[in-house]
Amino acid sequence: MAAYSESTPSGYGLFLLPTRTLPYYRLGIWDRSEALKIVNIISVQSFKGGTGKSTISANLAVTLAQLGKRVGVVDLDLEGPGLHVIFGVADADVKATINDVLQHKAPVSEAVLDLTSRLKLKDGYLIFCPAGHKLDEILSILDTGFNLYTFKRVLEDLARDYNLEYLLIDSHPGIEKDTLLSMALCDYLVLISRVDQQDLFGSGVMTEVASQLRKPVVLILNMVPSSVSEKEASKIADRLAELFHLHVLTALPFNSDVLENLSKGVFVLEKPKDPLTKRFTEIAMKMLEAIEAGPPVDPSANQPHSQPIG
């Protein structure tokens, strides 16, 4: 993939991808079906693994459901799926996976798990499409792949058949075909990054790609070390907003309880009184406000700003 580098005031070098590197889906030039008009598609992505992307996806989805929304979640991290662990889904619970659907081996209805009662959600509605985590399933989907139109049809079926308001896609880290497809079909991109140079560099790369696709981006800084004060985190957020021309939604501190809780369940359900659970509610409400306000006409022309980091 050809690319050229442009230095920024911070000293970071951003790989700016030429138009020709993003094929027919770079501008999202297709008619959005009636099914996709009724749902807000949110792609949760990161440049590197280990940023807490899946954890944030799961907790954000549950929080949206707790706010009374009809939510769907698709695990599109086909090389390293993990949402099924966070949601407590066992192999015996799975009739088919999103891998099977994308390879035309099963209808999407067979890959849908209703988590509303399983997670004892009193409000809202939550469904989940797991990815295959067995070696043969992973190798098979990597070998055959899938295309834009197949994936679009899956999202249409989910939106229409389950009357969804919000559909979250937990994408594979980095910039690959499935990541680009997810980005191309989404309405909003939630980018997860840690506070280190490699992740921040990668955030610049992902933001540039999203800009070419004309997708609005919000950034969540995750796992902020305890050594970084609230004031320092705010300065980092402001600087990133200025450099990358995006919205920094919030910064989440490193929380050892989250790591310990990964194999036990969804954090906001396991620890409803924890301050971090309140933060997820604030994040979800800010996202709802932004979505209801509608995306800017030209996301690349956004005036940079950051939200308060409390």
GIQUI-V184654 format. One record per backbone hydrogen bond with DSSP energy under -0.5 kcal/mol. NH is the residue of the N-H (numbers start at 0). CO is the residue of the C=O. Records with the same first field share a line. If there is no record, write none. Layout:
NH=CO + CO
This chain:
3=15
5=13
7=11
10=7
13=5 + 11
15=3 + 13
16=14
17=1
20=17
21=18
22=20
25=22
27=24
28=23
29=27
36=32
37=33 + 34
39=164
40=38
41=39 + 166
42=40 + 187
43=41 + 168
44=42 + 189
55=51
56=52
57=53
58=54
59=55
60=56
61=57
62=58
63=59
64=60
65=61
66=62
67=64
68=63
70=68 + 124
71=165
72=126
73=167
74=128
75=73 + 169
77=75
79=76
84=81
85=81
86=82
87=84
88=83
89=87
92=89
93=89 + 90
94=92
95=109
97=129
100=96
101=97
102=98
103=100
104=99
105=99
109=106
110=107
111=108
112=127
114=112 + 125
115=125
118=114
119=116
120=115
121=119
124=68
126=70
127=112
128=72
129=110 + 127
137=133
138=134
139=135
140=136
141=137
142=138
143=139
144=140
150=146
151=147
152=148
153=149
154=150
155=151
156=152
157=153
158=154
159=155
160=156
161=157
162=159
163=158
164=69
165=69
166=39
167=71
168=41
169=73 + 167
170=43 + 168
171=75
173=45
175=173
179=175
180=176
181=177
182=178
183=179
184=180
185=181
186=40
187=40
188=215
189=42 + 187
190=188 + 217
191=44
192=219
195=193
199=195
200=196
201=197
202=198
203=199
204=200
205=201
206=202
207=203
208=204
209=205
210=206
211=207
212=208
213=210
214=209
215=186
217=188
218=246
219=190
220=218 + 249
221=192 + 219
223=251
227=224
228=226
232=228
233=229
234=230
235=231
236=232
237=233
238=234
239=235
240=236
241=237
242=238
243=239
244=240
245=240
246=216
247=245 + 304
248=218 + 246
249=218
251=220
253=223
257=254
258=254
259=255
260=256
261=257 + 258
263=260
264=260
268=265
269=265
270=266
271=268
273=270
276=273
277=273
278=274
279=275
280=276
281=277
282=278
283=279
284=280
285=281
286=282
287=283
288=284
289=285
290=286
291=287
292=288
293=289
300=297
301=298
303=301
304=245
306=247
309=307
